[in-house]
Structures are given as structure tokens and as C-alpha cells.
Amino acid sequence: MDLATAIAEYLVSVRVERGLSANTAAAYGRDLEQYRSYLAEKDIADVGLVTPESVSGYVAHLGDRGLAATTTVSYTHLTLP
């Protein structure tokens, strides 16, 4: 499944099944779009191509941007199954 479709389905899921507010779902969407953009730069456009290495690479990328550890955790909790 392509990442854009997976993200869209996930956002519907968190709104419907978990009852998250529209604002929270929108924040998740922004975070996931940043992750999708990072993966696109690595030529990863399908969920099946995401690896533990691509997740850890993203964590390192966030650290390189100077984000605090707590921010990095908030971004990456969305990327883990």
C-alpha cells in the first residue's frame, strides 16, 4: 500500500476507532506527512518498503534538526506499528 493511502486510512481510524479530536488527528497528519516526505527523499513510497533502518534514520534526521528528545518521541510514536 502506498504511504499516502496508509496515512489517510490511519487518520480515519484514529478519528473513528480511537475517538481522537480533529485537532489531534490533524497534528498526527502533519507529523506523518513530514515522515512521508523524508521517506520519499529515500525513494520509499510503499509501506512494505519501510524498514527499522528507515525509522531509525528518521529519528537521526530529527535529531540532526535539533529537535528535543521529547519531540522526537512524539514524532516517532506514529511511525511504529
C-alpha positions, 0 to 999 in steps of 0.5 A: 500500500502506498504511504499516502493511502496508509496515512489517510486510512490511519487518520480515519481510524484514529478519528473513528476507532480511537475517538481522537479530536480533529485537532489531534488527528490533524497534528498526527497528519502533519507529523506523518506527512513530514515522515512521508516526505523524508521517506520519499527523499529515500525513494520509499513510497510503499509501506512494505518498503519501510524498514527499522533502518528507515525509522531509525534514520528518521529519528537521526534526521530529527535529531540532526534538526535539533529537535528535543528528545521529547519531540522526537518521541512524539514524532516517532510514536506514529511511525511504529506499528 
